[in-house]
Amino acid sequence: MAKIEKIRKRGARVLRFIKLVVFGLLLGLALPAGAEDSEEAQRTLIGLQGVQVIVEELQPNILTHDKYLQKAGLTKAQLQKDIEARLRAAGIKVLSPDEWSKTPGRPTLYLNVNTHESEKYWFAYDIKLELRQVVSLDARPEIKTLANTWGLNMTGVVNIGTFKVIRDNVRVLVDRFIQAWKKGNF
C-alpha cells in the first residue's frame, strides 16, 4: 500500500512538472515582447551616446538559494558586470550616473528577472530587458516622461541546479540589444 501511494505521489509531481514546462513554453510563444525589437523600436536607439545599466534585485523567493545562485553567477552584481562588459566589448559606452544625468534622453538599459517558485526547487522565470529613455508627448511636447522604447523578454523554467540558464538567457537578450543598437549607430 505504502509503495503504491509513493508511486502515485511521484507520478503527480512529474505530471505537475510537465504541466509547468508546457505552460512556460506556451507562455513564451504566446507573449509578445515588451516594446519589441521592431524596426521602429530600433530607430529609437539611433544617436544615443551610451546607456546607463540598471539591474533590479532578484526576487526574494529565489534569493533563499544563495549557494546555487553564487555557483551559477546569477547575482545582481554579476549580471551588472556581465551586461556592462558585453556592451563595452561591442563599443557601446556605459554611462556613469553623472554622465547619464547630462546625456540627452537619459537612456537606461533596464534588466528585471522575475521568478516564481512553482514547485519546490523549480522556478518559472521571466527576463525583461528594456531600453528606457525620456520622451516628450506628441500632443503636449512640454510634458516629458520615461518610456520603454525597445525591449525583449524571455520566459522559461529552471531548477536550482540549472540557474545558469537564466544568466545565459540574459546574455542572449543583451546580444539582441547590441545587434539592434548596431543597426542604427555603427
Secondary structure by P-SEA (a helix, b strand, c coil): caaaaaaaaaaaaaaaaaaaaaaaaaaaacccccccccaaaaaaaccccbbbbbbcccccccccaaaaaaaacccaaaaaaaaaaaaaaaccccccaaaaaaccccccbbbbbbbbcccccbbbbbbbbbbbbbbbbcccccbbbbbbccbbbbbbcccccccaaaaaaaaaaaaaaaaaaaaccc
